[in-house]
Amino acid sequence: MSAKLVNVYAPLPQTKRGAPLFPGYDAKSGNMVYPCGSAIVIRNVANPLSADIYYEHTCQTTVAKYSPSGFYIASGDVQGNLRIWDTTQKEHPLKIELKILSGAIADIAWSGDSQRICVVGDGKERFGAVVVWDAGSSVGEISGHTKPLMSCDFKAARPFRIATGGEDNQVNWFEGPPFKFKKSIRDHTRMVTCIRFSPDGAFFATCATDKKVAVYETKNGDKVGEFESHKGGVYGIAWSPDSKLLLTVSADKTAAIWEVPAGREVARVQFGGAKPGTEHQQLGCLWAGSQLLTINLDGEISYLDAAEPTAPVRVISGHNKAITALVCTPDGAIISGSYEGKLVRWNAATGATETFNGQGHTNQIAQVAVQAGMLVSCAMDNTVRFTPLATRTYGASVNLDAPVAGIACGMRDSSLVVAATMASIVVLRGGKVVSTLPIKYCGTCVALSPDEKEVAVGGKDDKAIHIYDLATGDALREKTVITQGIRGALAAVAYSPDGRFLASADASRNIFVWDAASKQLRIEGWIFHTARVSSIAWTPDSKHLASGGLDSSIYVWSVETPDKRAFIKNAHPSGVNVVAWLTPDTLVTCGQDCAIKSWAITF
């Protein structure tokens, strides 16, 4: 058996309220680049399904920028590390790693010849540096600031200039190389959030949380214009390729386009409709050819048409928190749920996303399942929800007695749902509780046999699989308890589609396959994971079983030939959370990296 990566359904940028986000862009490839968790995401603007993820940082990343040549990406993290790596090779070999600051890097800017890099952020000794990147040697000094810096930029063509700004409300102007402090500009009264030079090098613009945008000429850094119409802090600036227009985004949930240097407003876009929420605050932007991109507080990427920027023509949603639940629908879609309770529907073929509307879960989603046109979801907020897939508007919520660890849905009886909480096993029919069985162990997972007459529940405290009879009504009756060989808390149980087998996975890395009828152990020794197994899933023909674990790895096992397996290493760094089959030979996985991936499996 073998496995090949097919698609990466990339995570969204990770944002922070009150802080700007600076995506990078390469016009040659049409790719944007941004941070998420400890990774850097490379994503094509025209085709967001064309994506790659760089995982080599060891802590949370903060910013990434393409070199003007397009051959390299420089990325920074919260520990002040700067990594420059190759974009032309699939493995992204590292060119150099430099310890630039003692605190978080906030922004990075390349010189037009791709030889020098300016880095700013927080630190004890300094708030910024300018280096020749391939040698790591200093080529000037970023001085004159008294507080951490938020943004910097390099004038693309000679004579080179650098401008920096940050929490001390001032913009400093440097000339070089070697770069030396020339003057300080104090036109803003609050934190300077973004500085950008125009592509032709004639101007540079600044914005701040004082709601102002200022434009300066680059010969001496003299101000030529100032405009203020945003009602909230301005967090991002992007120039048009011809340097005539400026895109700004603000916490007032709008984006605006201005003529420069006149400051005449050309267009304004209101996000979130008549009643925008906090999530519609705009924290970053890009001008990518004919597309204008803005990024909101949730990390969602909105596309505006430069020719008619009146409303988003496309919105890319997704996750920037760990994905904890996933299901594949009969119509070929993927639905994912995350740590903060967000649900997203993905078109598996195109990567297009759709969000769910209304009041949803308020805590981590534990599991999602599809049943007769309904999405059934459960979460740590003690609820099970029933949401119509046709409308994607959150439906009725059923409150249970404890956080819900898992659900199992009947396919023959589309009204049947069995939920395992940390305190009980609950049977629901038609969205209502019909029986509740208190348990002395903590339930971690649940499965329903294909004939819907038997329920298997995994225990945490007693390290056992409890088998219940559901054949004689709605009240559950315990038939047997399986403990043979199990040495860790149960993480997953699953009946094979043909009803012949029951598989289990536990915290001690063991995967067992049991005879569903006799409960005798049929397969053992599948203990190749090096950390807790988190999820298992059967193929439709019941011949293979996929597993994912906290060791970041995925295995696909053969029931007919138990020593035969496919292995995917480092599929989701920091841990694989869920595995599911989209088609008989396409596996879909998600994990702590906030990404979804699909794999072609050759048996």
VOBAKE-966675 format. One record per residue (C-alpha): x, y, z. Coordinates in steps of 0.25 Angstrom, whole numbers, plus 5000, padded with zeros to 4 digits. Example, Ala and Ser with C-alpha at 12.3 -4.5 7.8 and 13.67 -1.06 7.14 Angstrom:
BEGIN
<X 5049 Y 4982 Z 5031> .
<X 5055 Y 4996 Z 5029> .
END
This chain:
BEGIN
<X 5000 Y 5000 Z 5000> .
<X 5004 Y 5014 Z 4998> .
<X 4999 Y 5028 Z 5000> .
<X 5000 Y 5041 Z 4992> .
<X 4996 Y 5055 Z 4997> .
<X 4985 Y 5061 Z 4988> .
<X 4980 Y 5074 Z 4994> .
<X 4983 Y 5083 Z 5005> .
<X 4971 Y 5091 Z 5010> .
<X 4979 Y 5101 Z 5017> .
<X 4977 Y 5108 Z 5030> .
<X 4974 Y 5123 Z 5031> .
<X 4983 Y 5134 Z 5036> .
<X 4984 Y 5134 Z 5051> .
<X 4980 Y 5148 Z 5056> .
<X 4980 Y 5156 Z 5069> .
<X 4970 Y 5167 Z 5073> .
<X 4977 Y 5180 Z 5072> .
<X 4989 Y 5176 Z 5064> .
<X 4991 Y 5177 Z 5049> .
<X 4994 Y 5165 Z 5041> .
<X 5004 Y 5166 Z 5029> .
<X 5002 Y 5155 Z 5018> .
<X 5013 Y 5154 Z 5008> .
<X 5011 Y 5153 Z 4993> .
<X 5019 Y 5149 Z 4981> .
<X 5013 Y 5154 Z 4967> .
<X 5021 Y 5144 Z 4959> .
<X 5015 Y 5132 Z 4965> .
<X 5002 Y 5138 Z 4970> .
<X 5004 Y 5133 Z 4984> .
<X 5001 Y 5139 Z 4997> .
<X 5008 Y 5135 Z 5010> .
<X 5004 Y 5137 Z 5024> .
<X 5006 Y 5131 Z 5038> .
<X 4997 Y 5121 Z 5046> .
<X 5001 Y 5114 Z 5059> .
<X 5015 Y 5110 Z 5057> .
<X 5014 Y 5108 Z 5042> .
<X 5015 Y 5117 Z 5030> .
<X 5004 Y 5116 Z 5019> .
<X 5007 Y 5118 Z 5005> .
<X 4994 Y 5119 Z 4997> .
<X 4991 Y 5123 Z 4983> .
<X 4982 Y 5135 Z 4982> .
<X 4974 Y 5130 Z 4969> .
<X 4973 Y 5116 Z 4974> .
<X 4973 Y 5115 Z 4989> .
<X 4973 Y 5100 Z 4988> .
<X 4987 Y 5101 Z 4983> .
<X 4994 Y 5102 Z 4996> .
<X 5006 Y 5097 Z 5004> .
<X 5010 Y 5098 Z 5018> .
<X 5024 Y 5101 Z 5024> .
<X 5026 Y 5094 Z 5038> .
<X 5040 Y 5097 Z 5042> .
<X 5038 Y 5108 Z 5052> .
<X 5038 Y 5102 Z 5067> .
<X 5028 Y 5113 Z 5072> .
<X 5017 Y 5122 Z 5068> .
<X 5020 Y 5129 Z 5055> .
<X 5017 Y 5144 Z 5053> .
<X 5020 Y 5149 Z 5039> .
<X 5025 Y 5144 Z 5026> .
<X 5030 Y 5151 Z 5013> .
<X 5034 Y 5147 Z 4999> .
<X 5047 Y 5153 Z 4994> .
<X 5045 Y 5162 Z 4982> .
<X 5052 Y 5151 Z 4973> .
<X 5041 Y 5141 Z 4978> .
<X 5052 Y 5130 Z 4981> .
<X 5052 Y 5132 Z 4996> .
<X 5043 Y 5134 Z 5008> .
<X 5047 Y 5141 Z 5021> .
<X 5038 Y 5137 Z 5033> .
<X 5039 Y 5141 Z 5047> .
<X 5033 Y 5136 Z 5061> .
<X 5030 Y 5140 Z 5075> .
<X 5044 Y 5137 Z 5080> .
<X 5051 Y 5146 Z 5070> .
<X 5056 Y 5136 Z 5060> .
<X 5057 Y 5139 Z 5046> .
<X 5057 Y 5127 Z 5036> .
<X 5060 Y 5129 Z 5021> .
<X 5056 Y 5117 Z 5012> .
<X 5055 Y 5113 Z 4998> .
<X 5042 Y 5114 Z 4990> .
<X 5046 Y 5107 Z 4978> .
<X 5048 Y 5093 Z 4984> .
<X 5037 Y 5085 Z 4990> .
<X 5045 Y 5082 Z 5003> .
<X 5048 Y 5097 Z 5005> .
<X 5062 Y 5096 Z 5009> .
<X 5067 Y 5105 Z 5020> .
<X 5077 Y 5116 Z 5015> .
<X 5080 Y 5122 Z 5028> .
<X 5074 Y 5124 Z 5042> .
<X 5077 Y 5137 Z 5050> .
<X 5074 Y 5141 Z 5064> .
<X 5070 Y 5155 Z 5061> .
<X 5062 Y 5160 Z 5073> .
<X 5060 Y 5155 Z 5088> .
<X 5045 Y 5156 Z 5086> .
<X 5034 Y 5154 Z 5075> .
<X 5037 Y 5159 Z 5061> .
<X 5025 Y 5168 Z 5056> .
<X 5029 Y 5171 Z 5042> .
<X 5039 Y 5168 Z 5031> .
<X 5043 Y 5176 Z 5019> .
<X 5053 Y 5172 Z 5007> .
<X 5061 Y 5182 Z 4999> .
<X 5058 Y 5182 Z 4984> .
<X 5071 Y 5174 Z 4981> .
<X 5067 Y 5163 Z 4990> .
<X 5080 Y 5164 Z 4998> .
<X 5076 Y 5172 Z 5010> .
<X 5065 Y 5170 Z 5021> .
<X 5059 Y 5179 Z 5031> .
<X 5053 Y 5173 Z 5043> .
<X 5045 Y 5180 Z 5054> .
<X 5038 Y 5176 Z 5067> .
<X 5040 Y 5174 Z 5081> .
<X 5053 Y 5172 Z 5089> .
<X 5061 Y 5176 Z 5101> .
<X 5074 Y 5181 Z 5094> .
<X 5067 Y 5187 Z 5081> .
<X 5054 Y 5187 Z 5074> .
<X 5059 Y 5185 Z 5060> .
<X 5071 Y 5181 Z 5051> .
<X 5076 Y 5182 Z 5036> .
<X 5084 Y 5170 Z 5031> .
<X 5090 Y 5165 Z 5019> .
<X 5082 Y 5152 Z 5019> .
<X 5092 Y 5142 Z 5013> .
<X 5103 Y 5146 Z 5023> .
<X 5095 Y 5150 Z 5035> .
<X 5104 Y 5163 Z 5036> .
<X 5098 Y 5176 Z 5040> .
<X 5097 Y 5187 Z 5030> .
<X 5092 Y 5198 Z 5039> .
<X 5084 Y 5201 Z 5051> .
<X 5069 Y 5203 Z 5054> .
<X 5070 Y 5213 Z 5065> .
<X 5062 Y 5225 Z 5071> .
<X 5050 Y 5217 Z 5076> .
<X 5046 Y 5216 Z 5091> .
<X 5035 Y 5205 Z 5090> .
<X 5033 Y 5192 Z 5081> .
<X 5032 Y 5194 Z 5066> .
<X 5020 Y 5189 Z 5058> .
<X 5023 Y 5191 Z 5044> .
<X 5035 Y 5194 Z 5034> .
<X 5037 Y 5195 Z 5019> .
<X 5048 Y 5196 Z 5009> .
<X 5048 Y 5206 Z 4997> .
<X 5049 Y 5196 Z 4986> .
<X 5059 Y 5204 Z 4977> .
<X 5072 Y 5212 Z 4980> .
<X 5074 Y 5221 Z 4987> .
<X 5070 Y 5211 Z 4998> .
<X 5061 Y 5216 Z 5009> .
<X 5055 Y 5210 Z 5021> .
<X 5043 Y 5214 Z 5030> .
<X 5039 Y 5208 Z 5043> .
<X 5027 Y 5211 Z 5053> .
<X 5021 Y 5205 Z 5065> .
<X 5016 Y 5207 Z 5079> .
<X 5023 Y 5220 Z 5082> .
<X 5014 Y 5227 Z 5071> .
<X 5025 Y 5231 Z 5063> .
<X 5031 Y 5228 Z 5049> .
<X 5046 Y 5228 Z 5047> .
<X 5053 Y 5230 Z 5034> .
<X 5067 Y 5223 Z 5031> .
<X 5076 Y 5225 Z 5019> .
<X 5087 Y 5216 Z 5014> .
<X 5093 Y 5206 Z 5013> .
<X 5099 Y 5206 Z 5023> .
<X 5086 Y 5210 Z 5029> .
<X 5086 Y 5222 Z 5039> .
<X 5075 Y 5230 Z 5046> .
<X 5071 Y 5242 Z 5038> .
<X 5059 Y 5248 Z 5045> .
<X 5047 Y 5245 Z 5053> .
<X 5032 Y 5248 Z 5048> .
<X 5022 Y 5250 Z 5059> .
<X 5009 Y 5253 Z 5051> .
<X 5001 Y 5241 Z 5058> .
<X 4996 Y 5242 Z 5072> .
<X 4994 Y 5227 Z 5074> .
<X 5001 Y 5214 Z 5071> .
<X 5006 Y 5213 Z 5056> .
<X 5001 Y 5200 Z 5051> .
<X 5006 Y 5199 Z 5036> .
<X 5016 Y 5206 Z 5027> .
<X 5017 Y 5203 Z 5012> .
<X 5025 Y 5209 Z 5000> .
<X 5018 Y 5211 Z 4987> .
<X 5024 Y 5201 Z 4976> .
<X 5029 Y 5213 Z 4968> .
<X 5037 Y 5218 Z 4980> .
<X 5031 Y 5232 Z 4980> .
<X 5023 Y 5231 Z 4993> .
<X 5021 Y 5224 Z 5005> .
<X 5008 Y 5223 Z 5014> .
<X 5006 Y 5221 Z 5029> .
<X 4994 Y 5218 Z 5037> .
<X 4991 Y 5217 Z 5052> .
<X 4980 Y 5214 Z 5062> .
<X 4978 Y 5229 Z 5062> .
<X 4969 Y 5226 Z 5050> .
<X 4979 Y 5235 Z 5041> .
<X 4986 Y 5231 Z 5028> .
<X 4998 Y 5240 Z 5024> .
<X 5006 Y 5240 Z 5011> .
<X 5020 Y 5245 Z 5009> .
<X 5030 Y 5247 Z 4998> .
<X 5042 Y 5238 Z 4998> .
<X 5053 Y 5248 Z 4995> .
<X 5053 Y 5255 Z 5008> .
<X 5041 Y 5248 Z 5016> .
<X 5033 Y 5261 Z 5015> .
<X 5018 Y 5259 Z 5017> .
<X 5009 Y 5262 Z 5004> .
<X 4995 Y 5258 Z 5009> .
<X 4987 Y 5253 Z 5021> .
<X 4973 Y 5247 Z 5021> .
<X 4964 Y 5242 Z 5032> .
<X 4950 Y 5236 Z 5029> .
<X 4951 Y 5223 Z 5036> .
<X 4944 Y 5222 Z 5049> .
<X 4953 Y 5212 Z 5056> .
<X 4968 Y 5209 Z 5056> .
<X 4974 Y 5207 Z 5042> .
<X 4982 Y 5194 Z 5042> .
<X 4986 Y 5191 Z 5028> .
<X 4991 Y 5198 Z 5015> .
<X 4993 Y 5193 Z 5001> .
<X 4997 Y 5200 Z 4989> .
<X 4992 Y 5198 Z 4975> .
<X 5002 Y 5193 Z 4965> .
<X 5002 Y 5206 Z 4958> .
<X 5004 Y 5214 Z 4971> .
<X 4992 Y 5223 Z 4968> .
<X 4983 Y 5216 Z 4978> .
<X 4983 Y 5212 Z 4993> .
<X 4975 Y 5201 Z 5000> .
<X 4973 Y 5203 Z 5015> .
<X 4966 Y 5194 Z 5025> .
<X 4961 Y 5197 Z 5038> .
<X 4955 Y 5192 Z 5051> .
<X 4942 Y 5200 Z 5047> .
<X 4939 Y 5188 Z 5039> .
<X 4942 Y 5195 Z 5026> .
<X 4952 Y 5196 Z 5015> .
<X 4954 Y 5208 Z 5006> .
<X 4961 Y 5212 Z 4993> .
<X 4968 Y 5226 Z 4992> .
<X 4974 Y 5234 Z 4981> .
<X 4989 Y 5237 Z 4985> .
<X 4994 Y 5247 Z 4988> .
<X 4981 Y 5255 Z 4987> .
<X 4974 Y 5247 Z 4998> .
<X 4960 Y 5246 Z 4990> .
<X 4952 Y 5234 Z 4994> .
<X 4949 Y 5225 Z 4982> .
<X 4941 Y 5214 Z 4988> .
<X 4938 Y 5208 Z 5002> .
<X 4933 Y 5194 Z 5006> .
<X 4925 Y 5191 Z 5018> .
<X 4927 Y 5177 Z 5023> .
<X 4917 Y 5169 Z 5031> .
<X 4904 Y 5175 Z 5025> .
<X 4895 Y 5184 Z 5033> .
<X 4900 Y 5178 Z 5047> .
<X 4914 Y 5175 Z 5046> .
<X 4920 Y 5168 Z 5058> .
<X 4934 Y 5169 Z 5064> .
<X 4939 Y 5158 Z 5055> .
<X 4937 Y 5167 Z 5043> .
<X 4949 Y 5176 Z 5048> .
<X 4959 Y 5177 Z 5037> .
<X 4973 Y 5175 Z 5041> .
<X 4981 Y 5172 Z 5028> .
<X 4981 Y 5174 Z 5013> .
<X 4988 Y 5171 Z 5000> .
<X 4987 Y 5177 Z 4986> .
<X 4989 Y 5165 Z 4977> .
<X 4988 Y 5169 Z 4962> .
<X 4973 Y 5171 Z 4960> .
<X 4969 Y 5165 Z 4973> .
<X 4968 Y 5173 Z 4986> .
<X 4969 Y 5164 Z 4998> .
<X 4965 Y 5167 Z 5013> .
<X 4967 Y 5159 Z 5025> .
<X 4957 Y 5160 Z 5037> .
<X 4958 Y 5157 Z 5052> .
<X 4954 Y 5143 Z 5049> .
<X 4964 Y 5141 Z 5039> .
<X 4954 Y 5140 Z 5027> .
<X 4960 Y 5145 Z 5014> .
<X 4951 Y 5154 Z 5006> .
<X 4953 Y 5157 Z 4991> .
<X 4949 Y 5170 Z 4985> .
<X 4949 Y 5173 Z 4970> .
<X 4958 Y 5185 Z 4967> .
<X 4949 Y 5189 Z 4956> .
<X 4937 Y 5190 Z 4964> .
<X 4940 Y 5189 Z 4979> .
<X 4927 Y 5190 Z 4985> .
<X 4925 Y 5177 Z 4992> .
<X 4933 Y 5164 Z 4994> .
<X 4932 Y 5155 Z 4982> .
<X 4938 Y 5143 Z 4989> .
<X 4941 Y 5140 Z 5004> .
<X 4950 Y 5129 Z 5008> .
<X 4947 Y 5123 Z 5022> .
<X 4953 Y 5112 Z 5029> .
<X 4960 Y 5110 Z 5043> .
<X 4972 Y 5116 Z 5050> .
<X 4969 Y 5108 Z 5063> .
<X 4971 Y 5092 Z 5064> .
<X 4961 Y 5084 Z 5056> .
<X 4955 Y 5074 Z 5065> .
<X 4944 Y 5068 Z 5057> .
<X 4942 Y 5064 Z 5043> .
<X 4932 Y 5057 Z 5034> .
<X 4930 Y 5054 Z 5019> .
<X 4916 Y 5056 Z 5013> .
<X 4910 Y 5047 Z 5003> .
<X 4910 Y 5058 Z 4992> .
<X 4926 Y 5059 Z 4993> .
<X 4927 Y 5071 Z 5003> .
<X 4935 Y 5072 Z 5016> .
<X 4930 Y 5078 Z 5029> .
<X 4940 Y 5081 Z 5040> .
<X 4938 Y 5086 Z 5054> .
<X 4949 Y 5093 Z 5062> .
<X 4954 Y 5096 Z 5076> .
<X 4946 Y 5109 Z 5078> .
<X 4933 Y 5103 Z 5073> .
<X 4933 Y 5107 Z 5058> .
<X 4927 Y 5099 Z 5047> .
<X 4931 Y 5100 Z 5032> .
<X 4927 Y 5093 Z 5020> .
<X 4937 Y 5090 Z 5009> .
<X 4935 Y 5087 Z 4994> .
<X 4945 Y 5075 Z 4993> .
<X 4947 Y 5077 Z 4978> .
<X 4950 Y 5093 Z 4978> .
<X 4953 Y 5096 Z 4993> .
<X 4942 Y 5106 Z 4993> .
<X 4936 Y 5109 Z 5007> .
<X 4923 Y 5112 Z 5014> .
<X 4920 Y 5115 Z 5028> .
<X 4909 Y 5112 Z 5037> .
<X 4899 Y 5123 Z 5042> .
<X 4893 Y 5126 Z 5055> .
<X 4897 Y 5123 Z 5069> .
<X 4905 Y 5110 Z 5069> .
<X 4914 Y 5102 Z 5079> .
<X 4921 Y 5111 Z 5090> .
<X 4932 Y 5101 Z 5092> .
<X 4941 Y 5090 Z 5086> .
<X 4933 Y 5082 Z 5076> .
<X 4936 Y 5067 Z 5079> .
<X 4929 Y 5060 Z 5067> .
<X 4921 Y 5063 Z 5055> .
<X 4912 Y 5053 Z 5047> .
<X 4903 Y 5053 Z 5035> .
<X 4889 Y 5047 Z 5036> .
<X 4877 Y 5049 Z 5026> .
<X 4881 Y 5063 Z 5021> .
<X 4884 Y 5067 Z 5036> .
<X 4898 Y 5070 Z 5042> .
<X 4898 Y 5065 Z 5056> .
<X 4909 Y 5071 Z 5065> .
<X 4913 Y 5070 Z 5079> .
<X 4922 Y 5078 Z 5087> .
<X 4928 Y 5081 Z 5101> .
<X 4917 Y 5091 Z 5103> .
<X 4908 Y 5079 Z 5108> .
<X 4900 Y 5080 Z 5095> .
<X 4896 Y 5072 Z 5083> .
<X 4891 Y 5080 Z 5071> .
<X 4883 Y 5077 Z 5059> .
<X 4886 Y 5086 Z 5047> .
<X 4880 Y 5085 Z 5033> .
<X 4890 Y 5084 Z 5023> .
<X 4882 Y 5091 Z 5012> .
<X 4882 Y 5104 Z 5020> .
<X 4894 Y 5102 Z 5029> .
<X 4887 Y 5110 Z 5039> .
<X 4889 Y 5104 Z 5053> .
<X 4877 Y 5096 Z 5058> .
<X 4871 Y 5091 Z 5071> .
<X 4880 Y 5088 Z 5082> .
<X 4879 Y 5077 Z 5092> .
<X 4885 Y 5080 Z 5106> .
<X 4891 Y 5067 Z 5113> .
<X 4897 Y 5065 Z 5127> .
<X 4912 Y 5067 Z 5123> .
<X 4922 Y 5070 Z 5112> .
<X 4918 Y 5061 Z 5100> .
<X 4930 Y 5052 Z 5096> .
<X 4924 Y 5046 Z 5084> .
<X 4912 Y 5042 Z 5076> .
<X 4907 Y 5031 Z 5067> .
<X 4896 Y 5032 Z 5057> .
<X 4886 Y 5022 Z 5052> .
<X 4886 Y 5021 Z 5037> .
<X 4874 Y 5011 Z 5036> .
<X 4866 Y 5019 Z 5046> .
<X 4870 Y 5033 Z 5043> .
<X 4863 Y 5038 Z 5056> .
<X 4873 Y 5030 Z 5065> .
<X 4885 Y 5036 Z 5071> .
<X 4894 Y 5031 Z 5083> .
<X 4902 Y 5041 Z 5091> .
<X 4913 Y 5037 Z 5100> .
<X 4916 Y 5048 Z 5111> .
<X 4926 Y 5048 Z 5122> .
<X 4915 Y 5043 Z 5132> .
<X 4904 Y 5035 Z 5124> .
<X 4900 Y 5029 Z 5111> .
<X 4888 Y 5036 Z 5105> .
<X 4879 Y 5031 Z 5094> .
<X 4872 Y 5041 Z 5085> .
<X 4861 Y 5040 Z 5075> .
<X 4855 Y 5051 Z 5067> .
<X 4864 Y 5061 Z 5074> .
<X 4859 Y 5057 Z 5088> .
<X 4865 Y 5049 Z 5099> .
<X 4857 Y 5036 Z 5101> .
<X 4867 Y 5029 Z 5111> .
<X 4879 Y 5032 Z 5119> .
<X 4888 Y 5022 Z 5126> .
<X 4897 Y 5027 Z 5137> .
<X 4911 Y 5021 Z 5136> .
<X 4922 Y 5020 Z 5146> .
<X 4934 Y 5021 Z 5136> .
<X 4936 Y 5034 Z 5128> .
<X 4931 Y 5031 Z 5113> .
<X 4941 Y 5035 Z 5102> .
<X 4935 Y 5030 Z 5089> .
<X 4923 Y 5022 Z 5084> .
<X 4919 Y 5014 Z 5072> .
<X 4906 Y 5008 Z 5067> .
<X 4906 Y 4994 Z 5060> .
<X 4901 Y 4995 Z 5045> .
<X 4888 Y 4987 Z 5049> .
<X 4886 Y 4998 Z 5060> .
<X 4884 Y 4987 Z 5071> .
<X 4897 Y 4989 Z 5079> .
<X 4905 Y 5001 Z 5084> .
<X 4920 Y 5001 Z 5088> .
<X 4925 Y 5011 Z 5097> .
<X 4940 Y 5013 Z 5101> .
<X 4944 Y 5016 Z 5115> .
<X 4955 Y 5025 Z 5120> .
<X 4956 Y 5021 Z 5135> .
<X 4954 Y 5006 Z 5134> .
<X 4961 Y 5004 Z 5120> .
<X 4950 Y 4996 Z 5115> .
<X 4940 Y 4995 Z 5104> .
<X 4925 Y 4994 Z 5109> .
<X 4915 Y 4987 Z 5100> .
<X 4901 Y 4990 Z 5101> .
<X 4888 Y 4984 Z 5095> .
<X 4879 Y 4994 Z 5088> .
<X 4870 Y 4983 Z 5081> .
<X 4859 Y 4983 Z 5091> .
<X 4855 Y 4997 Z 5092> .
<X 4861 Y 5010 Z 5096> .
<X 4867 Y 5006 Z 5109> .
<X 4881 Y 5002 Z 5108> .
<X 4885 Y 4989 Z 5115> .
<X 4900 Y 4985 Z 5117> .
<X 4903 Y 4971 Z 5111> .
<X 4918 Y 4970 Z 5112> .
<X 4931 Y 4978 Z 5115> .
<X 4944 Y 4976 Z 5107> .
<X 4957 Y 4978 Z 5114> .
<X 4966 Y 4968 Z 5108> .
<X 4980 Y 4974 Z 5104> .
<X 4975 Y 4989 Z 5106> .
<X 4985 Y 4996 Z 5114> .
<X 4980 Y 5011 Z 5112> .
<X 4968 Y 5020 Z 5112> .
<X 4960 Y 5017 Z 5099> .
<X 4961 Y 5028 Z 5089> .
<X 4952 Y 5022 Z 5078> .
<X 4943 Y 5010 Z 5075> .
<X 4937 Y 5007 Z 5061> .
<X 4929 Y 4996 Z 5055> .
<X 4932 Y 4992 Z 5041> .
<X 4922 Y 4995 Z 5030> .
<X 4919 Y 4980 Z 5028> .
<X 4917 Y 4978 Z 5043> .
<X 4927 Y 4967 Z 5044> .
<X 4937 Y 4975 Z 5052> .
<X 4939 Y 4984 Z 5064> .
<X 4952 Y 4992 Z 5064> .
<X 4957 Y 5000 Z 5076> .
<X 4969 Y 5010 Z 5078> .
<X 4974 Y 5014 Z 5092> .
<X 4984 Y 5023 Z 5098> .
<X 4995 Y 5012 Z 5100> .
<X 4996 Y 5013 Z 5084> .
<X 4989 Y 4999 Z 5082> .
<X 4979 Y 4997 Z 5071> .
<X 4971 Y 4984 Z 5072> .
<X 4961 Y 4978 Z 5063> .
<X 4950 Y 4969 Z 5070> .
<X 4940 Y 4959 Z 5064> .
<X 4927 Y 4967 Z 5066> .
<X 4918 Y 4955 Z 5069> .
<X 4927 Y 4947 Z 5078> .
<X 4935 Y 4959 Z 5083> .
<X 4948 Y 4950 Z 5082> .
<X 4961 Y 4957 Z 5078> .
<X 4964 Y 4956 Z 5063> .
<X 4976 Y 4965 Z 5061> .
<X 4986 Y 4970 Z 5070> .
<X 5000 Y 4976 Z 5069> .
<X 4996 Y 4989 Z 5061> .
<X 5005 Y 4997 Z 5071> .
<X 5013 Y 5005 Z 5061> .
<X 5008 Y 5019 Z 5066> .
<X 5018 Y 5025 Z 5075> .
<X 5008 Y 5033 Z 5083> .
<X 4993 Y 5032 Z 5086> .
<X 4984 Y 5028 Z 5075> .
<X 4973 Y 5038 Z 5073> .
<X 4964 Y 5033 Z 5062> .
<X 4961 Y 5021 Z 5053> .
<X 4952 Y 5020 Z 5041> .
<X 4948 Y 5008 Z 5033> .
<X 4948 Y 5007 Z 5017> .
<X 4934 Y 5005 Z 5011> .
<X 4938 Y 4990 Z 5008> .
<X 4942 Y 4987 Z 5022> .
<X 4956 Y 4982 Z 5017> .
<X 4964 Y 4994 Z 5022> .
<X 4965 Y 5003 Z 5034> .
<X 4972 Y 5016 Z 5035> .
<X 4977 Y 5022 Z 5048> .
<X 4983 Y 5035 Z 5052> .
<X 4991 Y 5039 Z 5065> .
<X 4997 Y 5050 Z 5073> .
<X 5011 Y 5045 Z 5067> .
<X 5006 Y 5053 Z 5055> .
<X 5006 Y 5040 Z 5047> .
<X 4995 Y 5033 Z 5039> .
<X 4994 Y 5018 Z 5036> .
<X 4985 Y 5010 Z 5027> .
<X 4984 Y 4995 Z 5031> .
<X 4979 Y 4983 Z 5024> .
<X 4970 Y 4973 Z 5031> .
<X 4972 Y 4962 Z 5021> .
<X 4987 Y 4964 Z 5022> .
<X 4990 Y 4969 Z 5036> .
<X 5005 Y 4972 Z 5033> .
<X 5002 Y 4980 Z 5021> .
<X 5001 Y 4995 Z 5023> .
<X 5003 Y 5009 Z 5018> .
<X 5010 Y 5020 Z 5026> .
<X 5009 Y 5035 Z 5025> .
<X 5020 Y 5042 Z 5033> .
<X 5018 Y 5056 Z 5039> .
<X 5004 Y 5057 Z 5033> .
<X 4999 Y 5068 Z 5043> .
<X 5011 Y 5073 Z 5052> .
<X 5006 Y 5073 Z 5067> .
<X 4996 Y 5062 Z 5064> .
<X 4986 Y 5056 Z 5055> .
<X 4972 Y 5058 Z 5061> .
<X 4962 Y 5051 Z 5051> .
<X 4963 Y 5042 Z 5039> .
<X 4951 Y 5039 Z 5030> .
<X 4948 Y 5033 Z 5016> .
<X 4944 Y 5043 Z 5005> .
<X 4943 Y 5032 Z 4995> .
<X 4948 Y 5017 Z 4996> .
<X 4962 Y 5021 Z 4992> .
<X 4963 Y 5036 Z 4997> .
<X 4966 Y 5038 Z 5012> .
<X 4963 Y 5052 Z 5018> .
<X 4970 Y 5056 Z 5031> .
<X 4971 Y 5068 Z 5040> .
<X 4979 Y 5072 Z 5052> .
<X 4986 Y 5082 Z 5062> .
<X 4992 Y 5090 Z 5050> .
<X 4978 Y 5095 Z 5047> .
<X 4979 Y 5088 Z 5033> .
<X 4971 Y 5078 Z 5025> .
<X 4978 Y 5069 Z 5015> .
<X 4973 Y 5058 Z 5006> .
<X 4982 Y 5046 Z 5002> .
<X 4981 Y 5036 Z 4990> .
<X 4982 Y 5022 Z 4996> .
<X 4987 Y 5011 Z 4987> .
<X 4983 Y 4997 Z 4992> .
END
